[in-house]
Amino acid sequence: MPSQILTEVAASISELKANPMKVVASGNGMPIAVLNHNEPAFYCVPAAAYEAMMDLLDDIELLKIVKERMDEPNVQVVLDNL
């Protein structure tokens, strides 16, 4: 059964076992699909790419909160009164 590979670079598990850092470097900072019998088994994601993905997920969650609160009434605040 064919599977979609969501990266530009793929490597076999054998290649990963033989030289993991070379496989990671081959992605030029982007995730790499690791294949088992020509099917994607998992994705190897470099730390910087993973951190960027987590930042994007946080931004999406914050955007949801902002959109939920956009229609709430405003409260006027005078900073000198605080």
Secondary structure, 3 states (H helix, E strand, C coil): CCCCCCCCCEEEHHHHHHCHHHHHHHCCCCCEEEEECCEEEEEECCHHHHHHHHHHHHHHHHHHHHHHHCCCCCCCCCHHHC
